[in-house]
């Protein structure tokens, strides 16, 4: 009877073991990349914060509103010939 279980488990183990190893490897790679990118972005963010704080803030110029008038402001209809 134990021989039947062995015959049934060998194909399942042959199929599932590489799949399990592949999933665990992908999970480990994902965790490593996440940690690496998280560290990289934290360093970039701290450098940007330091650069923003070291530069004096410049006043933003006031946005002027378009003036009415001018050459093309009020187009007149053409006169019939």
C-alpha atoms as one frame of an Amber mdcrd trajectory, in Angstrom:
protein
   0.000   0.000   0.000   2.838   2.414   0.748   4.112   1.804  -2.766   0.898
   3.348  -4.159   1.412   6.561  -2.170   5.008   6.727  -3.324   3.991   6.329
  -6.968   1.359   9.054  -6.541   3.667  11.482  -4.725   6.658  11.320  -7.063
   4.952  13.019 -10.051   3.308  15.582  -7.791   6.607  16.367  -6.082   8.358
  16.510  -9.445   5.869  19.112 -10.661   5.319  21.070  -7.451   8.906  21.352
  -6.214  10.218  23.501  -9.114   7.043  25.583  -9.009   7.472  26.154  -5.277
  11.155  26.987  -5.692  10.282  29.378  -8.522   7.631  31.124  -6.433   9.946
  31.478  -3.452  12.739  32.778  -5.687  10.395  35.316  -7.284   9.221  36.386
  -3.839  12.797  36.848  -2.648  13.707  38.843  -5.771  10.610  40.984  -5.316
  11.459  41.680  -1.682  15.045  42.556  -2.580  13.994  44.891  -5.386  11.394
  46.535  -3.182  13.964  47.118  -0.463  16.509  48.428  -2.976  14.069  50.809
  -4.653  12.710  51.964  -1.316  16.224  52.816  -0.151  17.019  54.524  -3.448
  13.869  56.646  -3.342  14.455  57.581   0.303  17.979  58.743  -0.541  16.719
  60.700  -3.552  13.952  62.283  -1.485  16.345  63.323   1.268  18.722  64.853
  -1.307  15.855  66.763  -2.916  14.689  68.009   0.472  18.197  69.149   1.347
  18.558  70.905  -2.012  15.179  72.603  -1.649  16.009  73.848   1.835  19.461
  75.115   0.859  18.166  77.335  -1.958  16.538  80.654  -1.065  12.908  80.854
  -1.989  12.265  83.235  -4.852   9.072  85.263  -5.011   6.875  84.145  -7.846
   6.021  86.885 -10.345   2.422  87.985 -10.491   0.574  86.645 -13.482  -0.787
  89.464 -15.605  -4.274  89.175 -16.985  -4.704  89.722 -20.720  -5.731  93.255
 -21.569  -8.784  93.979 -23.640  -8.144  95.788 -26.873  -5.360  95.417 -29.314
  -5.254  94.656 -32.973  -7.356  91.492 -33.027  -9.601  91.979 -30.020 -12.802
  93.094 -31.754 -12.980  91.786 -35.267 -15.437  93.532 -37.471 -17.450  91.735
 -40.068 -16.295  92.199 -43.632 -18.153  94.696 -45.714 -19.887  93.307 -48.754
 -18.317  94.417 -52.017
